[in-house]
Amino acid sequence: MKQLIAANWKMHKTWEESIQTAREIVVGTYNQLPANREVLIIPSFPHLKAVSDVLAKQKNYFLGAQNLYPALKGAFTGEVSPAQLLDVGCSYVLVGHSERRHVLQEQDEFLAQKASFALEQGLKVIFCIGETIEQRQQGRTKEVLRSQLELGLKDVQKVDSEDLVIAYEPVWAIGTGQVAQEQDILDAHAFIREFLQKTFSGAEEVRILYGGSVKPANASSILALDNVDGVLVGGASLTAESFNQIILA
């Protein structure tokens, strides 16, 4: 199983900045990329084609999208279909990121539709889960993770282990500079693995990423933990210099 090092650029960068950063990532890491690692870049929608062109034919470097709508086409103004994402070169799509859940109020039922439809259409899904600080303080972390997994993956009847990725992102650690303690990450990822083993065949091969203020300084120790099969990086992926250090950590 290869570790997945993913960059979520969110709503950042111009066309030229996206091209430049993607080029610097490839040039800075291609000849040094560990054999057990893959790189994923997830830019905003307008820049997917630009980054796709940079990554074309680069082995172990992939393109992802930040969102999709669960339909092939139709009168859905402002939305993007999995067919359109595949057409521009995407291999992956994020579903259930905390900003979609908590800022844009996407509910579990809708996220379940997205996840199952994306997988059916041939995209790999990074399904994001995580608790808020209030839920954590109430001792409800595992309850929240179980609920998000059960509801979000309820329509996923059969899945290739390589096509589904789970990203554990404690909401309170995203963009705050706070990082979960190593034992907290170990506990959460072990719980997720146990859930997957009870739900899917081949669950041992489903990758579980950690996300939440991942930086060059902590990437190596996080990636060395049991059941951590990669990282989902936000702010520290916006410059090639810092993201490259994480890729090579």
C-alpha positions as CSV (number, residue, x, y, z in Angstrom):
1,M,0.0,0.0,0.0
2,K,1.4,3.4,-1.0
3,Q,1.0,6.4,1.3
4,L,-1.0,9.2,-0.3
5,I,0.3,12.8,0.2
6,A,-2.5,15.1,-0.8
7,A,-2.6,18.8,-1.3
8,N,-6.0,20.6,-0.9
9,W,-5.5,24.1,-2.3
10,K,-9.1,25.1,-1.4
11,M,-10.1,28.5,-2.8
12,H,-6.5,29.7,-3.5
13,K,-4.3,30.5,-6.4
14,T,-4.6,32.0,-9.9
15,W,-4.2,30.0,-13.1
16,E,-0.5,30.9,-13.4
17,E,0.1,30.3,-9.7
18,S,-1.4,26.8,-9.9
19,I,0.7,25.9,-12.9
20,Q,3.9,27.2,-11.2
21,T,3.3,25.5,-7.9
22,A,2.4,22.2,-9.6
23,R,5.6,22.4,-11.7
24,E,7.7,23.1,-8.6
25,I,6.2,20.2,-6.8
26,V,6.9,17.8,-9.6
27,V,10.4,19.1,-10.3
28,G,11.3,19.2,-6.7
29,T,10.2,15.7,-5.8
30,Y,10.0,13.5,-8.9
31,N,13.5,12.0,-8.8
32,Q,13.4,11.7,-5.0
33,L,9.8,10.4,-4.5
34,P,9.9,7.3,-2.2
35,A,8.7,4.1,-3.9
36,N,5.9,3.8,-1.3
37,R,4.4,7.3,-1.9
38,E,1.9,8.9,-4.3
39,V,1.2,12.6,-4.7
40,L,-2.2,14.1,-5.2
41,I,-2.9,17.8,-6.0
42,I,-6.5,19.1,-5.5
43,P,-6.8,22.6,-7.0
44,S,-10.0,24.7,-7.4
45,F,-12.3,23.9,-10.3
46,P,-11.1,26.6,-12.8
47,H,-7.5,25.3,-12.5
48,L,-8.0,21.6,-12.9
49,K,-7.0,21.5,-16.6
50,A,-3.9,23.6,-16.0
51,V,-2.7,21.3,-13.2
52,S,-3.8,18.2,-15.2
53,D,-1.5,19.3,-18.0
54,V,1.5,19.6,-15.6
55,L,0.9,16.2,-14.1
56,A,0.2,14.4,-17.4
57,K,2.3,11.3,-17.8
58,Q,4.0,11.8,-14.4
59,K,3.9,8.4,-12.7
60,N,2.6,8.5,-9.1
61,Y,1.3,12.1,-9.4
62,F,-2.5,12.5,-9.5
63,L,-5.2,15.1,-9.9
64,G,-8.2,15.5,-7.7
65,A,-11.3,17.7,-7.3
66,Q,-12.7,19.3,-4.2
67,N,-16.3,18.5,-4.8
68,L,-18.9,17.0,-7.2
69,Y,-22.6,16.7,-7.8
70,P,-24.2,13.3,-7.9
71,A,-25.5,13.4,-11.4
72,L,-24.0,12.9,-14.9
73,K,-25.5,16.1,-16.3
74,G,-28.5,18.4,-15.8
75,A,-29.9,21.7,-14.7
76,F,-27.6,22.1,-11.7
77,T,-26.2,25.6,-12.0
78,G,-22.7,25.9,-10.4
79,E,-22.2,22.2,-10.0
80,V,-19.7,19.8,-11.6
81,S,-20.4,16.2,-12.6
82,P,-18.0,13.2,-12.1
83,A,-18.0,12.8,-15.9
84,Q,-16.6,16.3,-16.3
85,L,-14.0,15.7,-13.6
86,L,-12.9,12.5,-15.3
87,D,-12.8,14.3,-18.7
88,V,-10.3,16.8,-17.4
89,G,-8.0,14.2,-15.9
90,C,-9.2,13.8,-12.3
91,S,-8.6,10.5,-10.5
92,Y,-9.9,11.5,-7.0
93,V,-12.6,13.7,-5.5
94,L,-13.1,14.9,-1.9
95,V,-16.4,14.2,-0.3
96,G,-17.5,15.4,3.1
97,H,-14.7,17.9,3.9
98,S,-15.5,19.7,7.2
99,E,-15.9,23.0,5.3
100,R,-18.6,21.4,3.1
101,R,-20.2,19.9,6.2
102,H,-20.1,22.9,8.6
103,V,-19.8,26.0,6.4
104,L,-22.0,24.9,3.5
105,Q,-24.2,22.7,5.6
106,E,-24.0,19.5,3.5
107,Q,-25.8,16.7,5.3
108,D,-24.9,13.0,5.6
109,E,-27.6,11.9,3.2
110,F,-26.3,14.1,0.4
111,L,-22.7,13.1,1.1
112,A,-23.7,9.5,0.9
113,Q,-25.2,10.1,-2.5
114,K,-22.0,11.9,-3.6
115,A,-19.7,9.1,-2.4
116,S,-21.6,6.2,-3.9
117,F,-22.2,8.0,-7.2
118,A,-18.6,9.1,-7.6
119,L,-17.3,5.5,-7.0
120,E,-19.9,4.1,-9.5
121,Q,-18.6,6.6,-12.1
122,G,-15.0,5.6,-11.7
123,L,-13.6,8.3,-9.4
124,K,-11.6,7.4,-6.3
125,V,-13.3,9.0,-3.2
126,I,-11.5,10.6,-0.3
127,F,-14.3,10.6,2.3
128,C,-13.6,13.1,5.1
129,I,-14.7,12.7,8.7
130,G,-13.9,14.4,12.0
131,E,-15.3,15.8,15.2
132,T,-15.7,19.4,16.4
133,I,-14.0,20.6,19.5
134,E,-17.4,20.6,21.3
135,Q,-17.9,16.9,20.4
136,R,-14.4,16.1,21.5
137,Q,-14.8,17.8,24.9
138,Q,-18.1,15.8,25.3
139,G,-16.2,12.5,24.8
140,R,-18.2,11.8,21.6
141,T,-15.3,11.5,19.1
142,K,-15.9,7.8,18.3
143,E,-19.7,8.2,18.3
144,V,-19.3,11.0,15.7
145,L,-16.9,9.1,13.5
146,R,-19.1,6.0,13.6
147,S,-22.1,8.0,12.6
148,Q,-20.4,9.8,9.8
149,L,-19.0,6.5,8.4
150,E,-22.2,4.6,8.7
151,L,-24.4,7.3,7.1
152,G,-21.9,8.5,4.5
153,L,-20.9,5.0,3.2
154,K,-24.3,3.4,3.6
155,D,-24.9,3.2,-0.2
156,V,-21.4,1.9,-0.9
157,Q,-22.3,-1.8,-1.4
158,K,-19.0,-3.0,-2.9
159,V,-15.8,-1.1,-3.3
160,D,-12.3,-1.7,-4.6
161,S,-10.0,-1.1,-1.6
162,E,-7.9,1.2,-3.8
163,D,-10.9,3.4,-4.7
164,L,-12.0,4.4,-1.2
165,V,-9.8,6.6,1.0
166,I,-10.9,7.8,4.5
167,A,-9.5,11.1,5.7
168,Y,-9.7,11.8,9.5
169,E,-9.6,15.5,10.0
170,P,-10.5,16.7,13.5
171,V,-12.4,19.9,12.8
172,W,-10.7,21.8,15.6
173,A,-7.2,21.1,14.0
174,I,-7.9,22.3,10.5
175,G,-6.2,25.6,9.8
176,T,-5.8,26.3,13.5
177,G,-2.2,25.2,14.1
178,Q,-3.4,22.6,16.6
179,V,-2.5,19.0,15.8
180,A,-4.1,16.0,17.5
181,Q,-1.7,14.2,19.8
182,E,-0.1,11.1,18.4
183,Q,-2.2,8.8,20.7
184,D,-5.4,10.6,19.6
185,I,-4.5,9.9,15.9
186,L,-3.6,6.3,16.7
187,D,-6.9,5.8,18.5
188,A,-9.0,7.4,15.8
189,H,-7.3,5.6,13.0
190,A,-7.6,2.3,14.8
191,F,-11.3,2.9,15.3
192,I,-11.8,3.7,11.6
193,R,-9.8,0.6,10.6
194,E,-12.0,-1.6,12.8
195,F,-15.1,-0.1,11.3
196,L,-13.9,-0.7,7.8
197,Q,-13.0,-4.3,8.6
198,K,-16.5,-4.9,9.8
199,T,-18.0,-3.3,6.7
200,F,-15.9,-4.0,3.6
201,S,-13.8,-6.9,2.4
202,G,-10.3,-5.9,1.7
203,A,-10.6,-3.1,4.3
204,E,-6.9,-3.6,5.4
205,E,-6.0,-2.0,2.0
206,V,-8.3,1.1,2.4
207,R,-6.0,4.0,3.1
208,I,-6.7,6.3,6.1
209,L,-5.2,9.8,5.9
210,Y,-4.7,12.3,8.7
211,G,-5.4,15.9,8.1
212,G,-5.3,18.9,10.4
213,S,-2.4,21.4,10.5
214,V,0.1,19.0,8.9
215,K,3.4,20.7,8.4
216,P,7.0,19.8,7.4
217,A,7.9,19.8,11.1
218,N,5.3,17.1,12.1
219,A,4.8,15.2,8.9
220,S,7.4,12.5,9.5
221,S,6.2,11.6,12.9
222,I,2.6,11.5,11.8
223,L,3.3,9.4,8.7
224,A,5.2,6.9,10.9
225,L,2.1,6.1,13.0
226,D,0.2,2.8,12.7
227,N,-2.8,3.0,10.3
228,V,-1.7,6.4,8.9
229,D,-1.5,5.8,5.2
230,G,-0.9,9.4,4.2
231,V,-1.9,13.0,4.9
232,L,-4.3,15.6,3.6
233,V,-2.6,18.9,3.7
234,G,-4.1,22.4,3.5
235,G,-2.2,25.5,4.2
236,A,1.2,23.9,4.1
237,S,0.6,22.6,0.5
238,L,0.2,26.1,-0.9
239,T,3.9,26.6,-1.4
240,A,6.0,23.9,-3.2
241,E,8.8,24.4,-0.7
242,S,6.8,23.3,2.3
243,F,4.7,20.7,0.5
244,N,7.8,19.1,-1.0
245,Q,9.2,18.6,2.5
246,I,6.1,16.8,3.5
247,I,6.2,14.6,0.4
248,L,9.7,13.6,1.1
249,A,9.4,13.4,4.9
